[in-house]
């Protein structure tokens, strides 16, 4: 919750500790944007590189200025960033890669 709400700037949604899940949103009209859980446990190793699963997801910011503002905020929070062909790459606490960009990615890959 801390990473997605305070570092990336999403609005905090419900955090149900007994069910080990939570979510963040854009605002009250769009509350369920990203959901997360720790059903397999906390502090466990990342999945092997050849395992099925989420490799990354992309967050498209509305402008280059907003992208720059978010990247500076992420860096000031001590999160490593990396420039990639698709945008700025960061990792959440579970090591899921997130690409931050100001342009919609091509769906033709």
C-alpha distances in whole Angstrom, upper triangle without the diagonal:
4,6,5,6,8,9,10,10,9,10,7,9,10,8,11,11,15,14,11,9,7,7,7,11,14,15,17,19,17,14,13,13,10,10,9,10,12,15,17,15,13,15,17,19,19,21,24,25,27,25,24,21,19,20,18,17,18,17,20,20,23,25,26,25,21,21,22,20,17,18,20,16,15,18,18,14,16,15,18,19,22,25,26,28,25,23,21,19,16,14,10,10,12,14,14,16,15,18,18,22,24,26,26,26,29,29,32,32
4,6,5,5,7,9,9,10,11,9,11,13,11,14,14,18,18,15,13,11,11,10,13,15,16,18,21,19,16,16,15,13,13,12,13,14,18,19,17,15,16,18,20,20,22,26,26,29,27,26,23,21,21,19,18,19,17,20,20,23,24,25,24,20,20,21,18,15,16,17,14,12,15,14,11,13,13,16,18,21,23,25,28,25,23,20,18,15,13,10,10,12,15,15,16,16,18,18,21,23,26,26,27,30,30,34,33
4,6,6,5,6,8,9,11,10,13,15,13,16,16,20,19,16,14,12,12,10,13,15,17,19,21,19,17,16,14,12,13,11,13,14,18,19,18,15,15,18,19,18,20,23,23,26,25,24,21,18,18,16,15,16,14,17,17,20,22,22,21,18,17,18,16,13,13,15,12,9,12,13,9,11,10,13,14,17,20,21,24,22,19,16,15,11,10,7,7,10,12,12,13,12,15,14,18,20,23,23,24,27,27,30,29
4,6,6,5,6,6,8,8,10,13,12,16,16,20,19,16,13,10,9,7,9,11,13,16,18,15,13,12,11,9,10,10,13,15,18,20,19,17,17,19,20,19,21,24,24,26,24,23,20,17,17,15,13,14,12,15,15,18,20,20,20,16,15,17,16,12,14,15,12,11,14,15,12,14,12,15,15,18,20,21,23,20,18,16,15,12,11,8,10,12,13,12,13,11,14,13,16,18,21,21,21,25,25,28,28
4,6,6,5,4,6,6,9,12,12,15,16,20,19,17,14,11,9,7,9,10,11,14,16,14,12,13,12,10,12,12,15,17,20,22,21,19,20,22,23,22,24,28,28,30,28,27,23,20,21,18,17,16,14,16,16,18,20,21,20,16,16,18,15,12,15,16,12,11,15,15,12,15,14,17,18,21,23,24,26,23,21,18,18,15,14,12,13,15,17,16,16,14,17,15,18,20,22,22,24,27,28,31,31
4,6,5,7,9,9,12,15,14,18,18,22,22,19,17,14,13,11,12,13,14,17,19,18,16,16,15,14,15,15,18,19,23,24,23,20,20,23,24,23,26,29,29,31,30,29,26,23,23,20,19,18,16,18,16,19,20,20,19,16,16,16,14,11,13,13,10,9,13,12,9,12,12,16,16,20,22,24,26,24,21,18,18,15,14,12,13,16,17,17,17,16,17,16,19,20,23,24,25,29,30,33,33
4,6,8,11,11,15,17,17,20,20,24,24,20,18,16,14,12,13,14,16,19,21,19,17,18,16,14,16,15,18,19,23,24,22,20,20,22,23,21,24,27,26,29,28,27,24,21,20,17,16,16,13,16,15,18,18,18,17,14,13,14,12,8,10,10,7,6,9,9,7,10,9,12,13,16,18,20,23,20,17,15,14,11,11,10,11,14,15,15,14,13,14,13,16,18,21,22,23,26,27,30,30
4,6,9,11,14,17,17,20,21,25,24,21,18,15,13,10,11,11,14,17,18,16,15,15,13,12,14,14,17,19,23,24,23,21,21,23,23,21,24,26,25,28,27,26,22,19,19,15,14,12,10,12,11,14,15,16,15,12,11,12,11,7,9,11,8,7,11,12,10,12,10,13,13,16,17,18,21,18,15,13,13,10,11,10,12,15,15,14,13,10,12,10,13,14,17,18,19,23,24,27,27
4,7,9,12,15,16,20,21,25,24,21,19,15,13,9,9,9,11,14,16,14,13,14,12,12,15,16,19,21,24,26,25,23,24,26,26,25,27,29,29,31,30,29,25,22,22,18,16,15,12,13,12,14,15,16,15,11,12,14,11,8,11,12,9,10,13,13,12,15,14,17,16,19,20,22,24,21,18,16,16,14,15,13,15,18,18,17,17,14,15,13,15,16,19,20,21,25,26,29,29
4,6,9,12,14,17,19,22,21,19,16,12,9,6,6,6,8,11,13,11,9,10,9,9,11,13,16,19,22,24,24,22,23,25,26,24,26,29,28,31,29,27,23,20,21,18,15,14,11,13,12,14,17,18,17,14,14,16,14,11,14,16,13,13,16,17,15,18,16,19,18,21,22,23,25,21,19,18,17,15,16,13,16,17,18,17,17,14,15,14,16,17,19,19,21,24,25,28,29
4,6,10,12,16,18,21,20,19,15,12,9,6,5,6,6,8,11,10,8,10,10,10,12,14,17,20,22,25,24,23,25,26,28,26,28,31,31,33,31,29,26,23,24,21,18,18,15,16,15,17,19,21,20,16,17,20,17,15,18,19,16,16,20,19,17,20,19,22,22,25,26,27,28,25,23,21,21,19,19,16,18,20,21,20,20,18,19,17,19,20,22,22,24,27,28,31,32
4,7,8,12,14,17,17,15,12,9,7,5,7,9,9,10,13,11,8,10,10,10,11,12,14,17,20,22,22,20,22,24,26,25,27,30,31,33,30,29,25,22,24,21,19,19,17,19,18,20,23,25,24,20,20,22,20,17,20,21,17,17,21,20,18,21,19,23,23,26,28,28,30,27,25,23,22,20,19,16,17,18,20,19,20,18,21,19,22,23,25,25,26,30,30,33,33
4,7,10,12,15,14,14,11,7,5,5,6,10,9,9,12,10,7,8,9,9,9,11,13,16,18,21,21,20,23,24,26,25,27,30,31,32,30,28,24,22,24,22,20,20,18,20,20,22,25,27,26,22,23,25,23,20,23,24,21,20,24,24,21,24,22,25,26,28,30,30,32,28,27,25,24,22,21,17,18,19,21,20,21,20,22,21,24,25,27,26,27,30,30,33,33
4,6,9,12,11,11,8,6,6,8,10,13,13,12,14,13,9,9,12,11,10,11,12,14,16,20,19,19,22,23,26,25,26,30,31,33,30,28,24,23,25,23,22,23,21,24,24,26,29,30,30,26,26,29,26,23,26,27,24,23,26,26,23,26,24,27,28,31,32,33,34,31,30,28,27,24,22,19,19,19,22,21,23,22,25,24,27,28,30,29,30,33,32,35,35
4,6,9,9,8,6,4,7,9,12,16,16,15,18,16,12,12,14,12,10,9,10,12,13,17,16,15,18,20,23,23,24,28,29,31,28,27,23,22,24,23,22,23,22,25,25,27,30,31,31,27,27,29,27,24,26,27,24,22,25,25,22,24,23,26,27,30,32,32,34,31,30,28,26,23,21,17,16,17,20,19,22,21,24,24,27,29,31,30,31,33,33,36,36
4,6,5,6,5,6,9,12,15,19,19,18,20,19,15,14,16,14,11,11,9,11,12,15,15,15,18,20,23,23,24,28,30,31,28,27,24,23,25,25,24,25,25,28,28,31,33,35,34,31,30,33,31,27,29,30,27,26,29,29,25,27,26,28,30,32,35,35,37,34,32,31,29,26,23,19,18,18,22,21,24,24,27,27,30,32,34,33,33,36,34,38,37
4,5,5,6,8,12,14,18,21,22,21,24,22,18,17,19,16,13,12,9,10,11,14,12,12,16,18,21,22,23,27,29,30,27,26,24,23,26,25,25,27,26,29,30,33,35,36,36,32,32,33,31,28,29,31,27,26,28,28,25,26,25,28,29,32,35,35,37,35,33,31,29,26,23,19,17,17,21,21,24,24,28,28,32,34,35,34,35,37,36,39,39
4,6,8,10,14,17,21,24,24,24,26,24,20,19,21,19,15,14,11,11,11,14,13,14,17,19,22,23,24,28,30,31,28,27,25,25,27,27,27,29,29,32,33,36,38,40,39,36,35,37,35,32,33,34,31,29,32,32,28,29,28,31,33,35,38,38,40,37,36,34,32,29,26,22,20,19,23,23,27,27,31,31,35,37,38,37,37,39,38,41,40
4,6,9,12,16,19,23,23,22,24,22,18,17,18,16,13,11,8,9,8,12,12,13,17,18,21,21,22,26,28,29,25,24,21,21,24,24,24,27,27,30,31,34,37,38,38,34,33,36,34,31,32,34,31,28,31,32,28,29,28,30,31,34,36,36,38,35,34,32,30,27,24,20,19,18,22,21,24,25,28,29,32,35,36,34,34,36,35,38,37
4,7,11,14,18,21,22,22,24,22,18,16,17,15,11,9,6,5,6,10,9,10,13,14,18,18,19,23,25,26,23,22,19,19,22,22,22,24,24,28,29,32,34,35,35,32,31,33,31,28,29,30,27,25,28,28,25,26,24,26,28,30,33,33,35,32,31,29,27,24,20,17,15,14,18,18,21,22,25,27,30,32,33,32,32,34,33,36,35
4,7,11,14,18,19,19,20,18,15,12,14,11,7,6,4,6,8,11,11,12,15,16,19,18,19,23,24,26,22,21,18,17,20,19,19,21,21,24,26,28,31,32,32,29,28,30,29,25,26,28,25,23,26,27,23,25,23,25,26,28,31,30,32,29,28,27,24,22,19,15,14,14,17,16,19,19,23,24,27,29,30,29,29,31,30,33,32
4,7,11,14,15,15,17,15,11,10,11,9,6,6,6,9,11,14,14,14,17,18,21,20,21,25,26,27,24,23,19,18,20,19,18,20,19,22,23,25,28,29,29,26,25,27,26,22,24,26,23,21,24,25,21,23,21,24,25,27,29,29,31,28,27,25,23,20,18,15,14,14,17,16,19,18,21,22,25,27,28,27,27,30,29,32,32
4,7,11,12,12,14,11,8,6,7,6,4,6,9,12,14,17,17,17,19,20,22,21,22,25,26,27,25,23,19,17,19,18,16,17,16,19,19,22,25,26,26,22,22,25,23,20,22,24,21,19,23,23,21,22,20,23,23,26,27,27,29,25,24,23,21,19,17,14,15,15,17,16,18,16,19,19,22,23,25,23,24,27,26,30,30
4,7,9,10,12,9,6,6,6,5,6,9,12,15,17,20,20,19,21,22,24,22,24,27,27,29,26,24,21,18,20,17,15,15,13,16,16,18,21,23,23,19,19,22,20,17,19,21,18,17,21,21,19,21,19,22,22,24,25,26,27,24,22,21,20,18,17,14,15,16,18,16,17,15,17,17,19,21,22,21,23,26,25,29,29
4,6,8,9,6,4,5,5,6,9,12,15,18,21,23,23,23,25,26,27,25,26,29,29,31,28,26,22,19,21,18,15,15,13,14,14,16,19,21,21,17,18,21,19,16,19,21,18,18,22,22,20,23,21,23,23,25,26,26,27,23,22,21,21,19,19,16,18,19,20,18,19,16,18,16,18,19,20,19,21,24,24,28,28
4,7,8,6,6,8,7,9,12,15,19,22,24,27,27,26,27,29,30,28,29,32,31,33,31,28,25,22,23,20,16,15,12,13,12,13,16,19,18,15,16,19,17,15,18,20,17,17,21,22,20,23,21,24,23,25,25,25,26,23,21,20,21,19,20,18,20,21,22,20,20,17,17,16,17,17,18,18,20,23,23,27,28
4,5,5,6,9,9,12,14,17,20,24,26,29,29,28,30,31,32,31,32,35,34,36,34,32,28,25,26,23,20,19,16,16,15,15,19,21,21,17,19,21,19,17,21,22,20,20,24,24,22,25,24,27,26,28,29,29,30,26,24,24,24,23,23,21,23,24,25,23,23,20,21,19,20,20,22,21,24,27,27,31,32
4,6,5,9,11,14,15,18,21,24,26,29,29,29,31,33,34,33,34,37,36,38,35,33,29,27,29,26,23,22,19,20,19,19,22,25,24,21,22,25,23,21,24,26,23,24,27,27,25,29,27,30,29,32,32,32,33,30,28,27,28,26,26,23,25,26,28,26,26,23,24,23,24,23,25,24,27,29,29,33,34
4,6,9,11,14,16,19,22,26,27,30,31,31,33,34,35,33,34,37,37,38,35,33,29,26,28,25,22,21,18,19,18,18,22,25,24,21,23,26,24,22,25,27,25,25,29,29,28,31,29,31,30,32,32,32,33,29,28,28,28,27,27,25,27,27,29,26,26,24,24,23,23,23,24,23,25,28,27,31,32
4,6,7,10,12,16,19,23,24,27,28,28,30,31,32,30,30,33,33,34,31,29,25,23,24,22,18,18,15,16,16,16,20,23,23,19,20,24,22,20,23,25,23,23,26,27,25,28,26,28,27,29,29,29,29,26,25,25,25,24,24,21,24,24,25,23,23,20,21,20,20,20,21,20,22,24,24,28,29
4,6,9,10,13,16,20,21,24,25,25,27,28,30,28,29,32,32,33,30,28,24,22,24,21,18,18,16,17,18,19,22,25,24,21,22,24,23,20,23,25,22,22,26,26,24,27,25,27,27,29,30,29,30,27,25,25,24,23,22,20,21,22,24,21,22,20,21,20,22,22,23,22,24,26,26,29,30
4,6,7,11,14,17,19,22,22,22,25,25,27,25,25,29,28,29,27,24,21,18,21,19,16,16,15,17,18,19,23,25,25,22,22,25,23,21,23,25,23,22,26,26,24,26,24,26,26,27,28,28,29,25,24,24,23,21,20,18,20,19,21,19,20,18,19,19,21,22,22,21,22,24,23,27,28
4,7,10,14,17,19,21,22,22,24,25,25,23,24,27,26,27,25,22,19,16,18,15,12,12,11,13,14,16,19,22,22,19,18,22,21,18,20,23,20,19,23,24,22,24,21,23,22,24,25,24,25,21,20,20,19,18,18,16,18,18,19,16,17,14,16,15,17,18,19,17,18,21,20,24,25
4,7,10,14,16,18,19,18,20,21,22,19,20,23,23,24,22,20,16,13,15,13,11,12,11,14,15,18,21,22,23,19,19,22,21,17,19,22,19,18,21,23,20,22,19,21,20,22,23,23,24,20,20,19,17,16,15,12,14,14,15,13,14,12,14,15,17,19,20,18,19,21,21,24,24
4,7,11,12,15,16,16,18,19,20,18,19,22,23,24,21,19,15,13,16,14,13,15,14,17,19,22,25,26,27,23,22,25,24,20,22,24,22,20,23,24,22,23,20,22,22,24,26,25,27,23,23,22,20,18,16,13,14,13,15,13,15,14,17,18,20,22,23,22,22,24,23,26,26
4,7,9,12,12,12,14,15,17,15,16,20,20,22,19,17,14,12,15,14,13,16,16,19,21,24,27,28,28,25,23,26,25,21,22,24,22,19,22,24,21,22,19,21,22,23,25,25,27,24,23,22,19,17,14,11,11,10,13,11,14,14,17,19,22,24,25,24,23,26,25,28,27
4,6,8,9,9,12,13,15,14,15,19,20,22,18,17,14,14,16,16,16,19,19,23,25,28,30,31,32,28,27,29,28,24,25,27,25,22,25,26,22,23,21,23,24,26,28,28,30,27,26,25,22,19,16,13,12,10,14,13,16,17,20,22,25,28,29,27,27,29,28,30,29
4,5,5,6,9,10,12,13,14,17,19,21,18,17,15,15,17,18,18,21,22,26,27,30,33,33,34,30,29,31,30,26,26,28,26,23,25,26,23,23,21,23,24,26,29,29,31,28,28,26,23,20,16,13,11,10,13,13,17,18,22,24,27,30,31,30,29,31,30,33,31
4,5,8,12,11,14,14,14,18,20,21,17,17,15,16,18,19,20,23,24,28,30,33,35,36,37,33,32,34,33,29,30,32,29,27,29,30,27,27,24,26,27,29,32,31,33,31,30,29,25,23,19,17,15,13,16,16,19,21,24,26,30,33,33,32,31,33,31,33,32
4,7,10,8,10,11,11,15,18,18,15,15,14,15,17,19,21,24,25,29,31,34,37,37,38,35,33,34,34,30,30,32,30,27,29,30,27,26,24,25,27,28,31,30,32,30,30,28,25,23,19,16,15,12,15,15,19,21,24,27,30,33,34,32,31,33,31,33,32
4,7,6,10,11,13,16,19,21,18,18,16,17,19,20,22,25,26,30,31,35,37,37,37,34,32,34,33,29,29,31,29,26,27,29,25,24,23,24,26,28,31,31,33,31,31,28,25,22,18,16,13,11,14,15,19,21,25,27,31,34,35,34,33,35,33,36,34
4,6,9,11,13,17,19,21,19,19,17,17,19,20,21,24,25,28,30,33,35,35,35,32,30,31,31,27,27,28,26,23,24,25,22,21,19,21,23,25,29,29,32,30,29,26,23,20,16,13,10,9,12,14,18,20,23,25,29,32,34,33,32,34,33,36,34
4,7,9,12,15,18,20,18,20,18,18,18,19,21,24,25,29,30,34,35,35,35,32,30,31,30,27,26,27,25,22,23,24,20,19,18,19,22,24,27,27,30,29,28,25,22,19,15,13,9,8,11,13,17,19,23,25,29,32,33,33,32,34,33,36,33
4,7,9,12,15,17,15,17,15,16,17,18,21,24,25,29,31,35,36,36,36,33,31,32,32,28,27,29,27,24,25,26,23,22,20,21,23,24,27,27,30,28,28,26,22,19,16,14,11,9,11,13,17,19,23,25,29,33,34,33,31,33,32,34,32
4,6,9,12,14,13,15,14,15,15,17,20,23,25,28,30,34,35,35,36,33,30,31,31,28,27,28,27,24,24,26,23,21,19,19,21,22,25,25,27,26,26,24,20,18,14,14,11,9,9,12,15,18,22,24,28,31,32,32,30,32,31,32,30
4,6,9,11,10,12,11,11,11,13,16,20,22,25,28,31,32,32,33,31,28,29,29,26,24,27,26,22,23,25,22,21,18,18,19,19,22,22,24,23,23,21,17,15,12,12,11,7,7,9,12,15,18,21,25,28,29,28,26,28,27,28,26
4,6,8,6,9,8,10,10,13,16,20,22,26,28,32,34,33,35,32,29,31,31,28,27,29,28,25,26,28,25,24,21,20,21,21,24,22,24,23,24,22,19,17,14,14,14,10,10,10,13,16,19,23,26,29,29,28,26,27,26,27,24
4,5,5,9,10,12,11,14,18,21,24,27,30,34,35,34,36,34,31,32,33,30,28,31,30,26,27,30,28,26,23,21,22,22,24,22,24,23,24,23,20,19,16,17,16,13,12,12,14,18,20,24,27,30,30,29,26,27,26,27,24
4,6,8,9,11,9,12,16,19,22,25,28,32,33,32,34,32,29,30,32,28,26,29,29,25,26,29,27,25,22,20,20,19,21,19,21,20,22,21,17,17,15,17,17,14,12,12,13,16,18,22,24,28,27,26,23,24,23,23,20
4,7,9,11,10,14,17,21,24,27,30,34,35,34,36,34,31,33,34,31,29,32,32,29,29,33,31,29,25,24,24,22,24,21,22,22,24,24,20,20,18,20,20,17,15,14,15,19,20,24,26,30,29,27,24,24,23,23,20
4,6,9,10,13,17,20,23,26,30,33,34,34,36,34,31,33,34,31,29,32,32,28,29,32,30,29,25,24,24,23,25,23,24,23,24,24,21,20,18,18,19,15,14,13,15,18,20,24,26,30,29,27,24,25,23,23,21
4,7,9,12,15,18,21,24,28,31,33,33,35,33,30,32,33,30,29,32,32,28,30,33,30,29,26,25,25,24,25,23,23,22,24,24,20,20,18,18,19,16,15,13,15,17,19,23,25,28,27,25,22,23,20,21,19
4,6,9,11,15,18,21,24,28,30,30,32,29,27,29,30,26,26,29,28,25,27,30,27,26,23,23,22,22,23,21,22,20,21,21,18,18,15,15,16,13,12,10,12,14,16,20,22,25,25,22,20,21,19,20,18
4,6,8,11,14,18,21,24,26,26,28,26,23,25,26,23,22,26,25,22,24,26,24,24,20,20,19,19,20,18,19,17,18,18,15,14,12,12,14,11,11,7,9,10,13,16,18,22,21,19,17,18,17,19,17
4,7,11,14,17,20,23,25,24,27,24,21,24,25,22,20,24,24,20,22,25,23,22,18,17,16,16,17,15,16,14,15,15,12,12,11,12,14,12,10,7,7,9,11,14,17,20,20,18,15,17,16,17,15
4,7,10,13,16,20,21,21,23,21,18,20,21,18,17,21,20,17,19,22,21,20,16,16,14,14,15,13,14,11,12,12,9,10,9,10,13,12,10,6,5,5,7,11,13,16,16,15,13,15,14,16,15
4,7,10,13,16,18,19,21,18,16,18,20,16,16,20,19,17,19,22,20,21,17,17,15,15,15,14,14,11,11,12,10,10,10,11,14,13,12,8,7,5,6,9,11,14,14,12,11,13,13,16,15
4,6,10,13,15,15,17,15,12,15,17,14,14,18,17,15,18,21,20,20,17,16,14,14,14,12,13,9,9,10,9,10,12,13,16,16,14,11,9,6,5,6,7,10,10,9,8,11,12,15,15
4,6,10,12,13,14,12,10,13,14,11,12,15,15,13,16,19,18,19,16,16,14,15,14,14,14,11,10,10,10,11,12,13,17,17,16,13,11,7,6,5,6,8,9,9,10,13,14,18,18
4,7,9,10,12,10,8,12,13,11,12,16,16,15,18,20,20,21,18,19,16,16,15,14,14,11,9,11,12,13,16,16,20,21,19,17,14,10,8,6,5,5,6,6,8,12,14,17,18
4,6,7,9,6,6,9,10,9,11,14,14,14,16,18,19,20,18,19,16,17,16,16,16,13,11,11,13,14,17,17,21,22,21,19,16,12,10,7,6,5,7,9,12,15,17,20,21
4,7,8,7,8,11,11,11,13,16,16,17,19,21,22,24,22,22,19,20,18,19,18,15,14,15,17,18,21,21,25,26,25,22,20,16,14,11,9,6,8,10,13,16,18,21,23
4,5,5,6,9,10,11,12,14,15,17,18,20,21,23,21,21,18,19,17,18,17,15,13,14,17,18,21,22,26,27,26,24,21,17,15,11,9,5,8,11,14,17,20,22,24
4,5,5,6,9,10,10,12,14,15,16,18,20,21,20,19,16,16,14,15,15,13,11,12,15,17,20,22,25,27,25,23,20,17,14,10,8,5,8,12,14,17,20,23,23
4,5,5,6,9,10,11,12,14,15,17,19,20,19,20,17,18,16,18,18,17,14,14,17,18,21,22,26,28,26,25,22,18,16,12,11,9,12,15,18,21,24,26,27
4,5,5,6,9,10,11,12,14,15,17,19,17,18,16,17,16,18,18,16,13,13,15,16,19,20,23,25,24,22,20,16,14,10,9,8,12,14,17,20,23,26,26
4,5,5,6,9,10,10,12,14,15,17,15,15,13,14,12,14,15,13,9,9,12,13,16,17,21,22,21,19,16,13,11,7,6,6,10,13,14,18,21,23,23
4,5,5,6,9,10,11,12,14,16,14,14,12,13,12,15,16,15,11,10,13,14,17,18,21,24,22,21,18,15,13,10,9,9,13,16,17,21,24,26,26
4,6,5,6,9,10,11,13,15,14,15,13,15,15,18,19,18,14,12,15,14,17,18,21,24,22,21,19,16,15,11,12,11,15,18,20,23,26,29,29
4,5,5,6,9,10,11,13,11,13,11,14,14,16,18,16,12,10,12,11,14,14,17,20,19,18,16,13,12,9,10,11,14,17,18,22,24,27,27
4,5,5,6,9,10,11,9,10,8,10,11,13,16,14,10,8,10,9,12,14,17,19,17,17,14,12,11,8,10,11,15,17,18,22,24,26,26
4,5,5,6,9,10,10,11,10,12,13,16,19,18,14,11,13,12,15,16,18,21,20,20,18,15,15,12,13,14,18,21,22,25,28,30,29
4,5,5,6,9,9,11,11,14,16,18,21,19,16,13,14,12,14,14,16,19,19,19,17,15,15,12,14,16,19,21,23,26,28,31,30
4,5,5,7,6,8,8,12,13,16,19,17,14,11,11,9,10,11,13,16,15,15,14,12,12,11,13,15,19,20,21,25,26,29,28
4,5,5,5,6,7,10,13,16,19,18,15,11,11,10,12,13,14,18,16,17,15,14,14,13,15,17,20,23,23,26,28,31,29
4,5,7,10,11,14,16,20,23,22,18,15,15,13,15,15,16,19,19,20,18,17,17,16,18,20,23,25,26,30,32,34,33
4,6,9,11,15,17,20,23,22,19,15,15,12,13,12,13,16,16,17,17,16,17,16,19,20,24,26,26,30,31,34,33
4,6,9,13,16,19,22,22,18,15,14,11,11,12,12,15,15,16,16,15,17,16,19,22,25,26,26,30,31,34,32
4,6,10,13,16,19,18,15,12,10,7,8,9,10,13,11,13,12,12,13,13,16,19,22,23,23,26,28,30,28
4,7,10,13,17,16,14,10,8,6,8,10,11,14,11,13,11,12,12,13,16,19,21,23,22,25,27,28,27
4,7,10,13,13,10,6,6,5,8,11,13,15,13,13,10,10,10,10,12,15,18,19,19,22,24,25,24
4,6,10,11,8,6,5,7,10,13,16,17,14,14,11,11,9,10,12,15,17,18,17,20,22,23,21
4,7,8,6,5,6,9,13,16,19,20,17,16,12,12,9,10,10,13,14,16,15,18,20,21,19
4,5,5,6,7,10,13,17,20,20,17,15,12,11,8,10,10,13,13,15,13,15,17,18,16
4,6,8,10,13,16,19,23,23,19,18,14,13,10,11,10,12,12,13,10,12,14,15,13
4,7,8,12,15,17,21,21,18,16,12,10,7,8,7,10,9,9,7,9,12,13,12
4,6,10,13,16,19,20,17,15,12,9,6,6,5,8,9,10,9,12,15,17,16
4,7,10,13,17,18,15,14,10,8,5,5,6,10,11,13,13,16,18,20,19
4,7,10,14,14,11,10,7,6,5,6,9,13,14,15,14,17,18,20,18
4,7,10,11,9,8,6,5,6,8,11,15,17,17,16,20,21,23,21
4,7,8,5,5,4,6,9,11,14,18,19,20,19,21,22,24,22
4,5,5,5,7,7,11,12,16,19,21,21,20,23,24,26,25
4,5,7,10,11,15,16,20,23,25,25,24,27,27,29,28
4,6,9,11,15,17,21,24,25,25,24,26,26,28,26
4,6,9,12,15,19,22,23,23,21,24,24,26,24
4,7,10,13,16,20,21,20,18,21,20,23,21
4,7,10,13,17,17,17,15,18,18,20,18
4,6,10,13,14,14,13,16,17,19,18
4,6,10,11,11,10,13,15,17,16
4,7,9,10,10,14,16,19,18
4,6,8,8,12,14,17,17
4,7,9,13,15,18,19
4,6,9,12,15,16
4,7,9,12,13
4,6,9,10
4,5,7
4,6
4
